[in-house]
Amino acid sequence: MKLIIIDDDPIVSSALKTIIEAQSHYSVVALGTDGTDALPLFIEYKPDAVLMDIQMKHQSGLGASAALLAYDPDAKIILLTTFSDDEYIIEALRLGVKGYLLKQDFHSIVPSLEAIESGQHVFGAEIVQKLPSLSSSSKIILPKQYMTLSDKEKEVLTFVGQGLNNKEIAETLFMSEGSVRNIVSALLDKLSLKSRTQLAIYFLKYF
């Protein structure tokens, strides 16, 4: 599988390339140093995924993501940054990128690439904790049903959307599996859905 990395720090790009190629079936076919490199490299190499920094000199990763998704709405983009700024996260969600990770979570990069390859969305642990509050704000317009959910229900919905099972959600949120099952049942009832698959589709539709 082919991957492009766009980052204005060549040391970071080189380190990411080494980590990814050593731990996965991905081959890094091109490196870019600015957002303006993203679309030309994407067109030339037709990668399976793009790993991209946000803050760059001439064009940001957000701007480059908009250009890539306008060219190919199915482009799989993970934004990798040192910033968990709310505005960045909101814009990333609006654009429809597949993931948003903090660079310090380097151990999660390869699993995240594998997750988006299977159709999931991925967000770093710190980002996931922010999603419920961001989603309930006026910055992101969501269905009225969603606004009736508790913070815990929104967290569980987020993890269901990322493909975690009840045991994994329970371990992440320090809850019992029974409590998670009860919340999933409550989500299905409140959102008028019939299955866990529909819950995941609901999350992906609005995020």
Order of alpha helices (4+ residues) and beta strands (2+ residues): beta-alpha-beta-alpha-beta-alpha-beta-alpha-beta-alpha-beta-alpha-alpha-alpha-alpha-alpha-alpha
